[in-house]
Amino acid sequence: MTEITKDMLIGDILDADRGTAKFFLAMGMHCLGCPSARGESIEQACRVHGVDADKLVADINAYLAENK
């Protein structure tokens, strides 16, 4: 997977690397299989859950870089 951005859909990120689920679960997204959760962008989900989208994107990209 290429580097993610905060406008990418959560479902697309999960489909590309299931290991990213831990980041979304940690921020309080416990229904990752729901259509509404999968159709949200990282930025939208972070806004709802009070999480810094830029930090989350950086953390996920670091994880992806380490697990190529």
PDB file of N, CA, C and O in Angstrom:
ATOM      1  N   MET A   1       0.845  -1.182   0.000  1.00  0.00           N
ATOM      2  CA  MET A   1       0.000   0.000   0.000  1.00  0.00           C
ATOM      3  C   MET A   1       0.888   1.242   0.000  1.00  0.00           C
ATOM      4  O   MET A   1       1.929   1.286   0.657  1.00  0.00           O
ATOM      5  N   THR A   2       0.456   2.231  -0.742  1.00  0.00           N
ATOM      6  CA  THR A   2       1.186   3.494  -0.746  1.00  0.00           C
ATOM      7  C   THR A   2       0.873   4.268   0.528  1.00  0.00           C
ATOM      8  O   THR A   2       0.052   3.841   1.339  1.00  0.00           O
ATOM      9  N   GLU A   3       1.515   5.373   0.691  1.00  0.00           N
ATOM     10  CA  GLU A   3       1.293   6.196   1.877  1.00  0.00           C
ATOM     11  C   GLU A   3      -0.170   6.653   1.926  1.00  0.00           C
ATOM     12  O   GLU A   3      -0.748   7.048   0.914  1.00  0.00           O
ATOM     13  N   ILE A   4      -0.743   6.591   3.112  1.00  0.00           N
ATOM     14  CA  ILE A   4      -2.140   6.999   3.248  1.00  0.00           C
ATOM     15  C   ILE A   4      -2.224   8.496   3.549  1.00  0.00           C
ATOM     16  O   ILE A   4      -1.263   9.126   3.991  1.00  0.00           O
ATOM     17  N   THR A   5      -3.411   9.029   3.289  1.00  0.00           N
ATOM     18  CA  THR A   5      -3.697  10.431   3.580  1.00  0.00           C
ATOM     19  C   THR A   5      -4.996  10.476   4.374  1.00  0.00           C
ATOM     20  O   THR A   5      -5.737   9.495   4.422  1.00  0.00           O
ATOM     21  N   LYS A   6      -5.265  11.619   4.996  1.00  0.00           N
ATOM     22  CA  LYS A   6      -6.451  11.702   5.849  1.00  0.00           C
ATOM     23  C   LYS A   6      -7.762  11.744   5.077  1.00  0.00           C
ATOM     24  O   LYS A   6      -8.831  11.653   5.680  1.00  0.00           O
ATOM     25  N   ASP A   7      -7.703  11.882   3.748  1.00  0.00           N
ATOM     26  CA  ASP A   7      -8.940  11.854   2.968  1.00  0.00           C
ATOM     27  C   ASP A   7      -9.279  10.455   2.455  1.00  0.00           C
ATOM     28  O   ASP A   7     -10.303  10.266   1.798  1.00  0.00           O
ATOM     29  N   MET A   8      -8.423   9.475   2.752  1.00  0.00           N
ATOM     30  CA  MET A   8      -8.687   8.100   2.323  1.00  0.00           C
ATOM     31  C   MET A   8      -9.775   7.465   3.180  1.00  0.00           C
ATOM     32  O   MET A   8      -9.927   7.794   4.356  1.00  0.00           O
ATOM     33  N   LEU A   9     -10.526   6.552   2.575  1.00  0.00           N
ATOM     34  CA  LEU A   9     -11.593   5.855   3.289  1.00  0.00           C
ATOM     35  C   LEU A   9     -11.024   4.751   4.177  1.00  0.00           C
ATOM     36  O   LEU A   9     -10.102   4.031   3.795  1.00  0.00           O
ATOM     37  N   ILE A  10     -11.593   4.642   5.354  1.00  0.00           N
ATOM     38  CA  ILE A  10     -11.142   3.650   6.316  1.00  0.00           C
ATOM     39  C   ILE A  10     -11.286   2.244   5.750  1.00  0.00           C
ATOM     40  O   ILE A  10     -10.402   1.411   5.954  1.00  0.00           O
ATOM     41  N   GLY A  11     -12.356   1.963   5.057  1.00  0.00           N
ATOM     42  CA  GLY A  11     -12.555   0.638   4.468  1.00  0.00           C
ATOM     43  C   GLY A  11     -11.452   0.269   3.498  1.00  0.00           C
ATOM     44  O   GLY A  11     -11.010  -0.880   3.476  1.00  0.00           O
ATOM     45  N   ASP A  12     -11.000   1.219   2.695  1.00  0.00           N
ATOM     46  CA  ASP A  12      -9.925   0.953   1.736  1.00  0.00           C
ATOM     47  C   ASP A  12      -8.611   0.653   2.462  1.00  0.00           C
ATOM     48  O   ASP A  12      -7.841  -0.208   2.036  1.00  0.00           O
ATOM     49  N   ILE A  13      -8.369   1.360   3.545  1.00  0.00           N
ATOM     50  CA  ILE A  13      -7.143   1.146   4.323  1.00  0.00           C
ATOM     51  C   ILE A  13      -7.177  -0.230   4.982  1.00  0.00           C
ATOM     52  O   ILE A  13      -6.182  -0.953   4.962  1.00  0.00           O
ATOM     53  N   LEU A  14      -8.308  -0.588   5.559  1.00  0.00           N
ATOM     54  CA  LEU A  14      -8.448  -1.894   6.193  1.00  0.00           C
ATOM     55  C   LEU A  14      -8.318  -3.022   5.176  1.00  0.00           C
ATOM     56  O   LEU A  14      -7.720  -4.058   5.467  1.00  0.00           O
ATOM     57  N   ASP A  15      -8.872  -2.826   3.997  1.00  0.00           N
ATOM     58  CA  ASP A  15      -8.780  -3.858   2.961  1.00  0.00           C
ATOM     59  C   ASP A  15      -7.338  -4.061   2.508  1.00  0.00           C
ATOM     60  O   ASP A  15      -6.937  -5.178   2.183  1.00  0.00           O
ATOM     61  N   ALA A  16      -6.570  -2.993   2.489  1.00  0.00           N
ATOM     62  CA  ALA A  16      -5.175  -3.076   2.042  1.00  0.00           C
ATOM     63  C   ALA A  16      -4.271  -3.704   3.104  1.00  0.00           C
ATOM     64  O   ALA A  16      -3.316  -4.407   2.774  1.00  0.00           O
ATOM     65  N   ASP A  17      -4.578  -3.446   4.389  1.00  0.00           N
ATOM     66  CA  ASP A  17      -3.754  -3.989   5.470  1.00  0.00           C
ATOM     67  C   ASP A  17      -4.603  -4.095   6.735  1.00  0.00           C
ATOM     68  O   ASP A  17      -4.851  -3.098   7.413  1.00  0.00           O
ATOM     69  N   ARG A  18      -5.033  -5.282   7.036  1.00  0.00           N
ATOM     70  CA  ARG A  18      -5.907  -5.508   8.198  1.00  0.00           C
ATOM     71  C   ARG A  18      -5.238  -5.126   9.519  1.00  0.00           C
ATOM     72  O   ARG A  18      -5.924  -4.859  10.506  1.00  0.00           O
ATOM     73  N   GLY A  19      -3.916  -5.099   9.542  1.00  0.00           N
ATOM     74  CA  GLY A  19      -3.188  -4.729  10.750  1.00  0.00           C
ATOM     75  C   GLY A  19      -3.441  -3.302  11.192  1.00  0.00           C
ATOM     76  O   GLY A  19      -3.183  -2.948  12.342  1.00  0.00           O
ATOM     77  N   THR A  20      -3.951  -2.471  10.272  1.00  0.00           N
ATOM     78  CA  THR A  20      -4.244  -1.083  10.628  1.00  0.00           C
ATOM     79  C   THR A  20      -5.463  -0.971  11.541  1.00  0.00           C
ATOM     80  O   THR A  20      -5.703   0.086  12.125  1.00  0.00           O
ATOM     81  N   ALA A  21      -6.218  -2.032  11.666  1.00  0.00           N
ATOM     82  CA  ALA A  21      -7.428  -2.000  12.512  1.00  0.00           C
ATOM     83  C   ALA A  21      -7.112  -1.561  13.930  1.00  0.00           C
ATOM     84  O   ALA A  21      -7.925  -0.887  14.563  1.00  0.00           O
ATOM     85  N   LYS A  22      -5.940  -1.935  14.440  1.00  0.00           N
ATOM     86  CA  LYS A  22      -5.601  -1.601  15.830  1.00  0.00           C
ATOM     87  C   LYS A  22      -5.584  -0.098  16.066  1.00  0.00           C
ATOM     88  O   LYS A  22      -5.887   0.353  17.171  1.00  0.00           O
ATOM     89  N   PHE A  23      -5.238   0.680  15.060  1.00  0.00           N
ATOM     90  CA  PHE A  23      -5.209   2.130  15.209  1.00  0.00           C
ATOM     91  C   PHE A  23      -6.630   2.699  15.341  1.00  0.00           C
ATOM     92  O   PHE A  23      -6.872   3.616  16.125  1.00  0.00           O
ATOM     93  N   PHE A  24      -7.547   2.146  14.572  1.00  0.00           N
ATOM     94  CA  PHE A  24      -8.929   2.620  14.622  1.00  0.00           C
ATOM     95  C   PHE A  24      -9.634   2.145  15.884  1.00  0.00           C
ATOM     96  O   PHE A  24     -10.433   2.879  16.466  1.00  0.00           O
ATOM     97  N   LEU A  25      -9.344   0.930  16.304  1.00  0.00           N
ATOM     98  CA  LEU A  25      -9.915   0.422  17.551  1.00  0.00           C
ATOM     99  C   LEU A  25      -9.428   1.251  18.741  1.00  0.00           C
ATOM    100  O   LEU A  25     -10.196   1.546  19.656  1.00  0.00           O
ATOM    101  N   ALA A  26      -8.160   1.620  18.719  1.00  0.00           N
ATOM    102  CA  ALA A  26      -7.587   2.401  19.824  1.00  0.00           C
ATOM    103  C   ALA A  26      -8.227   3.777  19.957  1.00  0.00           C
ATOM    104  O   ALA A  26      -8.244   4.347  21.047  1.00  0.00           O
ATOM    105  N   MET A  27      -8.753   4.317  18.859  1.00  0.00           N
ATOM    106  CA  MET A  27      -9.372   5.641  18.936  1.00  0.00           C
ATOM    107  C   MET A  27     -10.870   5.565  19.231  1.00  0.00           C
ATOM    108  O   MET A  27     -11.555   6.587  19.256  1.00  0.00           O
ATOM    109  N   GLY A  28     -11.377   4.344  19.454  1.00  0.00           N
ATOM    110  CA  GLY A  28     -12.771   4.187  19.843  1.00  0.00           C
ATOM    111  C   GLY A  28     -13.701   3.753  18.733  1.00  0.00           C
ATOM    112  O   GLY A  28     -14.915   3.716  18.930  1.00  0.00           O
ATOM    113  N   MET A  29     -13.165   3.423  17.573  1.00  0.00           N
ATOM    114  CA  MET A  29     -13.995   2.920  16.473  1.00  0.00           C
ATOM    115  C   MET A  29     -14.102   1.405  16.629  1.00  0.00           C
ATOM    116  O   MET A  29     -13.208   0.665  16.220  1.00  0.00           O
ATOM    117  N   HIS A  30     -15.197   0.959  17.219  1.00  0.00           N
ATOM    118  CA  HIS A  30     -15.327  -0.471  17.505  1.00  0.00           C
ATOM    119  C   HIS A  30     -16.235  -1.196  16.524  1.00  0.00           C
ATOM    120  O   HIS A  30     -16.478  -2.392  16.682  1.00  0.00           O
ATOM    121  N   CYS A  31     -16.731  -0.511  15.533  1.00  0.00           N
ATOM    122  CA  CYS A  31     -17.609  -1.136  14.539  1.00  0.00           C
ATOM    123  C   CYS A  31     -16.980  -0.983  13.155  1.00  0.00           C
ATOM    124  O   CYS A  31     -17.574  -0.382  12.259  1.00  0.00           O
ATOM    125  N   LEU A  32     -15.793  -1.521  12.990  1.00  0.00           N
ATOM    126  CA  LEU A  32     -15.059  -1.348  11.737  1.00  0.00           C
ATOM    127  C   LEU A  32     -15.710  -2.048  10.554  1.00  0.00           C
ATOM    128  O   LEU A  32     -15.399  -1.731   9.406  1.00  0.00           O
ATOM    129  N   GLY A  33     -16.597  -2.984  10.810  1.00  0.00           N
ATOM    130  CA  GLY A  33     -17.292  -3.672   9.727  1.00  0.00           C
ATOM    131  C   GLY A  33     -18.562  -2.964   9.273  1.00  0.00           C
ATOM    132  O   GLY A  33     -19.141  -3.329   8.249  1.00  0.00           O
ATOM    133  N   CYS A  34     -18.996  -1.969  10.015  1.00  0.00           N
ATOM    134  CA  CYS A  34     -20.219  -1.244   9.654  1.00  0.00           C
ATOM    135  C   CYS A  34     -19.993  -0.422   8.388  1.00  0.00           C
ATOM    136  O   CYS A  34     -18.924   0.163   8.211  1.00  0.00           O
ATOM    137  N   PRO A  35     -20.984  -0.374   7.514  1.00  0.00           N
ATOM    138  CA  PRO A  35     -20.842   0.413   6.283  1.00  0.00           C
ATOM    139  C   PRO A  35     -20.515   1.881   6.548  1.00  0.00           C
ATOM    140  O   PRO A  35     -19.741   2.484   5.804  1.00  0.00           O
ATOM    141  N   SER A  36     -21.088   2.452   7.585  1.00  0.00           N
ATOM    142  CA  SER A  36     -20.813   3.869   7.842  1.00  0.00           C
ATOM    143  C   SER A  36     -19.365   4.077   8.270  1.00  0.00           C
ATOM    144  O   SER A  36     -18.751   5.066   7.871  1.00  0.00           O
ATOM    145  N   ALA A  37     -18.807   3.182   9.065  1.00  0.00           N
ATOM    146  CA  ALA A  37     -17.419   3.312   9.497  1.00  0.00           C
ATOM    147  C   ALA A  37     -16.475   3.097   8.321  1.00  0.00           C
ATOM    148  O   ALA A  37     -15.494   3.827   8.175  1.00  0.00           O
ATOM    149  N   ARG A  38     -16.755   2.114   7.489  1.00  0.00           N
ATOM    150  CA  ARG A  38     -15.893   1.808   6.348  1.00  0.00           C
ATOM    151  C   ARG A  38     -15.939   2.914   5.302  1.00  0.00           C
ATOM    152  O   ARG A  38     -14.984   3.083   4.544  1.00  0.00           O
ATOM    153  N   GLY A  39     -17.021   3.662   5.250  1.00  0.00           N
ATOM    154  CA  GLY A  39     -17.174   4.712   4.255  1.00  0.00           C
ATOM    155  C   GLY A  39     -16.699   6.081   4.699  1.00  0.00           C
ATOM    156  O   GLY A  39     -16.762   7.044   3.934  1.00  0.00           O
ATOM    157  N   GLU A  40     -16.222   6.172   5.938  1.00  0.00           N
ATOM    158  CA  GLU A  40     -15.718   7.454   6.453  1.00  0.00           C
ATOM    159  C   GLU A  40     -14.258   7.627   6.074  1.00  0.00           C
ATOM    160  O   GLU A  40     -13.509   6.656   5.962  1.00  0.00           O
ATOM    161  N   SER A  41     -13.869   8.872   5.881  1.00  0.00           N
ATOM    162  CA  SER A  41     -12.444   9.161   5.702  1.00  0.00           C
ATOM    163  C   SER A  41     -11.801   9.192   7.085  1.00  0.00           C
ATOM    164  O   SER A  41     -12.487   9.293   8.102  1.00  0.00           O
ATOM    165  N   ILE A  42     -10.489   9.105   7.105  1.00  0.00           N
ATOM    166  CA  ILE A  42      -9.781   9.215   8.381  1.00  0.00           C
ATOM    167  C   ILE A  42     -10.104  10.556   9.033  1.00  0.00           C
ATOM    168  O   ILE A  42     -10.345  10.623  10.239  1.00  0.00           O
ATOM    169  N   GLU A  43     -10.109  11.603   8.249  1.00  0.00           N
ATOM    170  CA  GLU A  43     -10.373  12.935   8.795  1.00  0.00           C
ATOM    171  C   GLU A  43     -11.761  13.019   9.431  1.00  0.00           C
ATOM    172  O   GLU A  43     -11.911  13.592  10.510  1.00  0.00           O
ATOM    173  N   GLN A  44     -12.768  12.458   8.777  1.00  0.00           N
ATOM    174  CA  GLN A  44     -14.128  12.472   9.328  1.00  0.00           C
ATOM    175  C   GLN A  44     -14.189  11.697  10.640  1.00  0.00           C
ATOM    176  O   GLN A  44     -14.762  12.172  11.620  1.00  0.00           O
ATOM    177  N   ALA A  45     -13.604  10.515  10.656  1.00  0.00           N
ATOM    178  CA  ALA A  45     -13.640   9.685  11.857  1.00  0.00           C
ATOM    179  C   ALA A  45     -12.898  10.357  13.011  1.00  0.00           C
ATOM    180  O   ALA A  45     -13.351  10.314  14.155  1.00  0.00           O
ATOM    181  N   CYS A  46     -11.781  10.966  12.712  1.00  0.00           N
ATOM    182  CA  CYS A  46     -11.009  11.639  13.758  1.00  0.00           C
ATOM    183  C   CYS A  46     -11.773  12.816  14.341  1.00  0.00           C
ATOM    184  O   CYS A  46     -11.721  13.065  15.546  1.00  0.00           O
ATOM    185  N   ARG A  47     -12.476  13.532  13.491  1.00  0.00           N
ATOM    186  CA  ARG A  47     -13.268  14.666  13.967  1.00  0.00           C
ATOM    187  C   ARG A  47     -14.330  14.184  14.954  1.00  0.00           C
ATOM    188  O   ARG A  47     -14.530  14.798  16.003  1.00  0.00           O
ATOM    189  N   VAL A  48     -15.005  13.097  14.624  1.00  0.00           N
ATOM    190  CA  VAL A  48     -16.067  12.555  15.476  1.00  0.00           C
ATOM    191  C   VAL A  48     -15.510  12.028  16.797  1.00  0.00           C
ATOM    192  O   VAL A  48     -16.137  12.174  17.847  1.00  0.00           O
ATOM    193  N   HIS A  49     -14.331  11.415  16.735  1.00  0.00           N
ATOM    194  CA  HIS A  49     -13.756  10.771  17.915  1.00  0.00           C
ATOM    195  C   HIS A  49     -12.747  11.640  18.663  1.00  0.00           C
ATOM    196  O   HIS A  49     -12.133  11.182  19.627  1.00  0.00           O
ATOM    197  N   GLY A  50     -12.572  12.882  18.230  1.00  0.00           N
ATOM    198  CA  GLY A  50     -11.678  13.798  18.925  1.00  0.00           C
ATOM    199  C   GLY A  50     -10.213  13.399  18.863  1.00  0.00           C
ATOM    200  O   GLY A  50      -9.479  13.531  19.843  1.00  0.00           O
ATOM    201  N   VAL A  51      -9.795  12.909  17.698  1.00  0.00           N
ATOM    202  CA  VAL A  51      -8.421  12.442  17.510  1.00  0.00           C
ATOM    203  C   VAL A  51      -7.732  13.335  16.483  1.00  0.00           C
ATOM    204  O   VAL A  51      -8.369  13.807  15.542  1.00  0.00           O
ATOM    205  N   ASP A  52      -6.446  13.564  16.659  1.00  0.00           N
ATOM    206  CA  ASP A  52      -5.650  14.354  15.722  1.00  0.00           C
ATOM    207  C   ASP A  52      -5.408  13.518  14.457  1.00  0.00           C
ATOM    208  O   ASP A  52      -4.673  12.531  14.496  1.00  0.00           O
ATOM    209  N   ALA A  53      -6.015  13.907  13.357  1.00  0.00           N
ATOM    210  CA  ALA A  53      -5.927  13.152  12.101  1.00  0.00           C
ATOM    211  C   ALA A  53      -4.502  13.084  11.576  1.00  0.00           C
ATOM    212  O   ALA A  53      -4.078  12.046  11.068  1.00  0.00           O
ATOM    213  N   ASP A  54      -3.761  14.175  11.693  1.00  0.00           N
ATOM    214  CA  ASP A  54      -2.382  14.179  11.197  1.00  0.00           C
ATOM    215  C   ASP A  54      -1.505  13.187  11.968  1.00  0.00           C
ATOM    216  O   ASP A  54      -0.667  12.507  11.377  1.00  0.00           O
ATOM    217  N   LYS A  55      -1.698  13.108  13.267  1.00  0.00           N
ATOM    218  CA  LYS A  55      -0.930  12.150  14.074  1.00  0.00           C
ATOM    219  C   LYS A  55      -1.316  10.726  13.731  1.00  0.00           C
ATOM    220  O   LYS A  55      -0.447   9.863  13.611  1.00  0.00           O
ATOM    221  N   LEU A  56      -2.611  10.464  13.570  1.00  0.00           N
ATOM    222  CA  LEU A  56      -3.057   9.116  13.230  1.00  0.00           C
ATOM    223  C   LEU A  56      -2.493   8.692  11.883  1.00  0.00           C
ATOM    224  O   LEU A  56      -2.015   7.567  11.738  1.00  0.00           O
ATOM    225  N   VAL A  57      -2.544   9.581  10.898  1.00  0.00           N
ATOM    226  CA  VAL A  57      -1.999   9.277   9.569  1.00  0.00           C
ATOM    227  C   VAL A  57      -0.503   8.980   9.681  1.00  0.00           C
ATOM    228  O   VAL A  57      -0.014   8.027   9.075  1.00  0.00           O
ATOM    229  N   ALA A  58       0.216   9.779  10.442  1.00  0.00           N
ATOM    230  CA  ALA A  58       1.656   9.553  10.619  1.00  0.00           C
ATOM    231  C   ALA A  58       1.923   8.206  11.286  1.00  0.00           C
ATOM    232  O   ALA A  58       2.839   7.486  10.887  1.00  0.00           O
ATOM    233  N   ASP A  59       1.132   7.863  12.296  1.00  0.00           N
ATOM    234  CA  ASP A  59       1.313   6.583  12.997  1.00  0.00           C
ATOM    235  C   ASP A  59       1.028   5.404  12.073  1.00  0.00           C
ATOM    236  O   ASP A  59       1.768   4.420  12.073  1.00  0.00           O
ATOM    237  N   ILE A  60      -0.035   5.500  11.290  1.00  0.00           N
ATOM    238  CA  ILE A  60      -0.369   4.407  10.375  1.00  0.00           C
ATOM    239  C   ILE A  60       0.688   4.289   9.283  1.00  0.00           C
ATOM    240  O   ILE A  60       1.087   3.179   8.930  1.00  0.00           O
ATOM    241  N   ASN A  61       1.139   5.400   8.750  1.00  0.00           N
ATOM    242  CA  ASN A  61       2.180   5.348   7.721  1.00  0.00           C
ATOM    243  C   ASN A  61       3.478   4.764   8.265  1.00  0.00           C
ATOM    244  O   ASN A  61       4.167   4.035   7.551  1.00  0.00           O
ATOM    245  N   ALA A  62       3.823   5.067   9.506  1.00  0.00           N
ATOM    246  CA  ALA A  62       5.019   4.487  10.129  1.00  0.00           C
ATOM    247  C   ALA A  62       4.852   2.971  10.248  1.00  0.00           C
ATOM    248  O   ALA A  62       5.777   2.215   9.951  1.00  0.00           O
ATOM    249  N   TYR A  63       3.679   2.537  10.680  1.00  0.00           N
ATOM    250  CA  TYR A  63       3.386   1.102  10.774  1.00  0.00           C
ATOM    251  C   TYR A  63       3.518   0.440   9.401  1.00  0.00           C
ATOM    252  O   TYR A  63       4.148  -0.609   9.273  1.00  0.00           O
ATOM    253  N   LEU A  64       2.928   1.050   8.385  1.00  0.00           N
ATOM    254  CA  LEU A  64       2.984   0.467   7.036  1.00  0.00           C
ATOM    255  C   LEU A  64       4.419   0.389   6.522  1.00  0.00           C
ATOM    256  O   LEU A  64       4.794  -0.585   5.870  1.00  0.00           O
ATOM    257  N   ALA A  65       5.216   1.404   6.811  1.00  0.00           N
ATOM    258  CA  ALA A  65       6.615   1.421   6.360  1.00  0.00           C
ATOM    259  C   ALA A  65       7.421   0.305   7.038  1.00  0.00           C
ATOM    260  O   ALA A  65       8.292  -0.308   6.421  1.00  0.00           O
ATOM    261  N   GLU A  66       7.115   0.054   8.307  1.00  0.00           N
ATOM    262  CA  GLU A  66       7.824  -0.993   9.059  1.00  0.00           C
ATOM    263  C   GLU A  66       7.403  -2.395   8.650  1.00  0.00           C
ATOM    264  O   GLU A  66       8.158  -3.350   8.833  1.00  0.00           O
ATOM    265  N   ASN A  67       6.198  -2.526   8.095  1.00  0.00           N
ATOM    266  CA  ASN A  67       5.632  -3.851   7.807  1.00  0.00           C
ATOM    267  C   ASN A  67       5.445  -4.112   6.319  1.00  0.00           C
ATOM    268  O   ASN A  67       4.498  -4.787   5.916  1.00  0.00           O
ATOM    269  N   LYS A  68       6.337  -3.584   5.516  1.00  0.00           N
ATOM    270  CA  LYS A  68       6.266  -3.812   4.063  1.00  0.00           C
ATOM    271  C   LYS A  68       6.597  -5.229   3.738  1.00  0.00           C
ATOM    272  O   LYS A  68       6.591  -5.612   2.568  1.00  0.00           O
TER     273      LYS A  68
END
